[in-house]
Amino acid sequence: MTSNSTALTLEAAQKLLQQFTCLDLLSQEPRPDSVCVREALLLVREHSDYQIFGICAETADQAIAALHAYLQALDYPEKPVPSVSVDGPVYLKFNPKSQLCYLNSYPGHHRGVLVACQSAYEGDVNEMFGHLPLDLWEGS
């Protein structure tokens, strides 16, 4: 894990990211500034061994684009996604540790990225954040 210079404490980063828990971003009030959210996510990444990604999107292309943006931002190698054709809303899940990735239809109304931080050490982050914005890393 790399060091990230930020004014946020780990506790403040977690609290900021918890604001997204179970939110419907389509009808949500103004959300925290994207720069702060990116900083917070990078900080919690430093305090977890790896992250599992779950993406709820309107289309497979949108989910794949979000996955690649999050993987790049969090220093993971890009992962090819299943070549499954799915029409309409989708749920994409990727576990970088096992390299398993799947894409299925999604009947739910939530949209965004779930990031489940996994750590083997007490005191590090073992928590899920999201639904974070699909476009969080655009313009970063």
Buried (B, 14 or more C-beta within 10 A) or exposed (E): EEEEEBEBEBEBBBEBBEEBEEBEBEEEEEBEEBEBBBBBBBBBBBBBBBBBBBBBBBEBEBBBBBBBBBBEBBEBEEBEBBEEEBEEBBBBBBBBEEEEBEBEEBEEEBBBBBBBBBBEEEEBBBBBBBBBBBBBBEEE
